[in-house]
Every structure is written in structure tokens, then in C-alpha cells.
């Protein structure tokens, strides 16, 4: 998309930058725990796709907006997170808990549309978005996911919908698989039987290779 200069991202890309890693996957797979651990071990900035102020508006957007306006809300959050990422990368590494792939996979599953259609809606904004060095797609079995969800003290409705809405979990898992196949930054990690520290150790090998 050929945007007016006022709409172009601030050109932080000309400055030295840290490693940009993204954690993707369904709710309960362990992204938030791993993001906190990686941020601590790397001295990195930790971000979520819906940073403030979008985080405070997310529930109203989910309940009140139709599919296209809701997509616009999440796109706005993604663009804002990209701005924050570009700035933070000038100071060091950034670890994002969800990013572009979650907008595609989750929006498509919530509205019963193909992930490819959401990808096409996002494509015009591709050049605006900061590109991850690696995107780590976390996978686990349904049994492990149910056990993790039961242990969450603040289960949100979106999380509950994974098991309460027919076919939601199956569709979401399929969407993440579809997005990962087309993602040149993708690294798929199985989490069953592995501790956050073990996963962090593996991810850090990619961080080190990205610094080379």
C-alpha cells in the first residue's frame, strides 16, 4: 500500500535493533508464562498485541462490534503494537505475546471465515508491521490444554469459548497451522511434557543465531 507520509511508520529501522521474537498459539498453551521468562532472561521488552489503550476496549469490541469493525479494532491494536515494537527494538530485544498470526487465526475462528480471507485483509498493511526475526508457534495436546485452562485463576470468556463453542478449538488449531505454513519466520514447538525453562532454552538458541 502506497501510504501518505503521515501514515508511514517512524523509521526506526535505520537504527541498531535487538531480536524480535513472537509467541503464538491458542490460549492456555503457555505463551504468557514463557514471554515473562524470556523477557527476564534476555532483559527484553515484553509486549502483547493488545497493549494499552486497546486492552481496555477489547471486551466491548468482542461483544458489540460486527465482524468487519471488530477486525478494524484488532488491526488498529496490531499497528499500534508494531509502533511500540519498532521503538523498543532500538533499546534491545522484544518478546511479543501474540502478534499478526493471532489476529488472523482468532478472528477467522470467531467468525467462521477462512484464515486466508483475513490474511488478505491484512496484506495491504504488511509493510507497516515490524517483521519478527522468529515466530514461535506453541502446540500442545487438547488434554494438556484443558488441564492448563482449569488452573487459570482468571478465565476469560474467549478462553472458555475454546471448549464451549462447538468446533472452536479445532478451527483455531487449524488456523494457526495454516498461518504457520505461510510464515517464513515460523518455528513450531511442541510443549507437552516440557517446562517453560526447557522451551526458553530452545528459543534462546534461535535468539543467539539471530544476533550472529
N, C-alpha and C positions, 0 to 999 in steps of 0.2 A: 504494500500500500504506500502510495506517494503522499506522505502527510505534510501539511504546512509545518514550518519550522517551530511554531509554538507548540506543536504536538509531539515533537521529537523528544526522545529520552535525553536526559543530561548526559553528555559524552564522557562518562567515567571510564569508558573502555580504553582510553588513551593512557590511563594511569596504571601503575603496577596493581595487580589484583591477586586475591587469595583464591583458594579452592572453593568451588561452589558445588555442594552436594545436596541432592534431594532425596527424601524418603517417601515412597509411595506405597499404597496398599489399602485394604479395607480397614475400617475402624476396628480397633482391638487387636491388630496384628503386631503392635509394639512400636509404632513409629515415634510416638511422643517420648517414651522412655529412652529409646535409642537416640533420639535427637538431643535430649538433655545430656546423655552420657557423652556423645560425640562432641557436643559444644564444650563441655568441661575439659575433655582430654585434648581438644585442639585449640582451646582458647578462642572458639568461634562464636560468631553471632548466630543465635537460633531464631528463625522466623517461621510463621505459619502463613499459609496462603491468605487467610482472612485475618490480617493484622487490624489494629485499631485504625479508623473507626468502624470498618466493615464488620468486625467481630461482634459488635454490639447490635448490629442490624440483621444479623444472619437469620435468627428465628423468625422475625417478621417477614423477611424476604421469602423464606421457605413456605410460610403459611399463607401469605397474602398475594404473592405475585404469580402471574401466569408464566408459562414456560419461557417465552422469549424475554420478557422483562427480568425474570429471575436469572436467565443466562447473562443478561447485561449487568446485573448486580455482581455476579461472580467474576465476570470479565473485568469489571472495574476493580474488584479486590485483587485480582491477579496482576493487573497492570501496576497497581499501587505497590504490591509486594515486589514486583520487578524493580521499581524505582528504589525502594529501600534496599534491595539486594545489591544493586549496582553501587550504591553509596557505601554500604557496609563492606563490600569486597575490597575497597581501597584500603581498609584497615586490617584485613585478614580474612580467614576462611568464613564461609557462611554455610549453615546447615538448615535446610527448609523442610519442615514437616508439612508435606503436600505442596503441589505446585500445579503446573499446567495439566498433567495427566489426570489429577484428581478432578479438576473441573470437567474434563471430558467424560471420564468414567462415571462419576457420580451423577452429573446432570443427565446423561443419557439413560442411566438406570432408573432414576427417579421419574422420568417422563416417558419411558418406554420407546425411546428412539435409538437408532443405530449410533454407535460411537463415532463412526465415520462422518455422520452429519454434523455432530458437534465439532469435530476436528475441522471441518470445512468452515464453520462459523468463526473459529479461532484463527484460521490460517492468515487472514489479512493483517493480523496483529503480531505475527511471528517475529518480525524484525525488531519490534519494540521490546520483546521479552528477553531478559538476560538468559543466556543459554547455560544450563548446568554442565559441569565437567563430567559428572556421573549422576545418573538417576537410579537409585536402588529400589527395585520392586520387591517388597517383602511378601512372602507367601506362607500360609500355614494351613493345616487341615481344619475342616469345619469343627471337629471335636475340640481341638485346641482353641479355636476362636470362641466357641461357646464358653469354655472354661474361663478364658480371659475376660469375656464380657460379664460373666457372673461376679467377677472380683472387682469390677469397676464401681467405685462409690457414687459416681455422678453420671449415670447412664442417660444419655440424651435420646430424644425421640428418633433422631436419624439413626442412632446405633440400634435401638430396639427394632426399627423397621427392617434391619437386615434379616431378622428371623420371623417377624410378624407379618410382613408383606410377602405374599406368595411370589416365589422366583426372584426376589430382590437380590439375595446373596449370590445366587447362581449367575444372574445377569451382571452384577457388579464385578465378580471374579472374571467373567468372560471379557468384560470391557477392559479391565486392566491388562489382561493377556493381549488383547488386540492392540492397545496403545503401546505396550512394551515392544511388540514385534516391529512397529514402525518407528521406534525411538532409537536413534544411533547412540545415545548416551546410556542405554539401559544395561543394568546388571541385575539379574534375578537372584534373590537369596531366599532359600527355604529356612524358616525359623523354627520349625518343630524340633524339640529336643536340644535347642541351642540357647545359651544365656545371652543377655544383652552384651555382656563383655566379649563373648566369643564373636558375636556379629560385629561389634565395634572393631575388634582386632582385624577382621577380614576387610572391613570397609577402609580402615586406615592404610591397608596396602595399596588401595586404589588412590587414596589421597596422596600418598608418597609418590606414586607413579605420575600423578597429575602435576606434581611440583617439579618433576625432572625436566 
